[in-house]
């Protein structure tokens, strides 16, 4: 199964200002990115909803009352409003696939804290409560599956899958972890431990994402050796370049030329040999990377 590549990083790369996830001012540009991924051969495209939750707005204020007092009108409902738009753009792009192809739309849910800061991750109960709200909305908007990505603790991943099951038992759930060398996720917990903890909840697939392409093969092998569920991977290419690194997670990417599409596709092929059945690209990858993977597909 071929996933798409980076969405947020591609929005920024195309010169769209990262505000409102690029959605309110540049909806057509966001839709074009989805369409380009569909044309490149993606079977699954992901919504522009990474960390698009009520919490990201609330976090900027002392509390809800404070936000109401000094925040812009409509802030409380902004995440919902943008999510509805984001899903509709992905759905339109998927519907336009043509040639009898069926392209699925994955409703993306990021971590509640920071993707690379497991120390800021919520407890399982908190995650269950807050992710349920996001999943309910994505499901209502017509997503075919939920993709929890950049999970960096086992507790949040568990709460997240429970939330999805609470909302709708028949909605497929994929869970992707940010991995680090040594078969571990960023919290230091093992991928095997993560797979074991999630097993009773029967997620439809387990993946790793947002690690450098060179580190993914080891993680895929560790994950594939720990579960009988479908395993997948999508790596980032290039290096994160803050200062735009706050509020929503949208750094620029530099040095992406170290992983041109053909090299990336070769790496992805190696992941499939280690057991990955789902591959795609994370931050910094483009429709060209997806096309290259599509071309080496067997
Ligand atoms: Zn990433």
Boltz pocket constraint, residues with backbone or C-beta under 6 A from the ligand:
constraints:
  - pocket:
      binder: B
      contacts: [[A, 209], [A, 210], [A, 211], [A, 235], [A, 236], [A, 282], [A, 283]]
      max_distance: 6.0
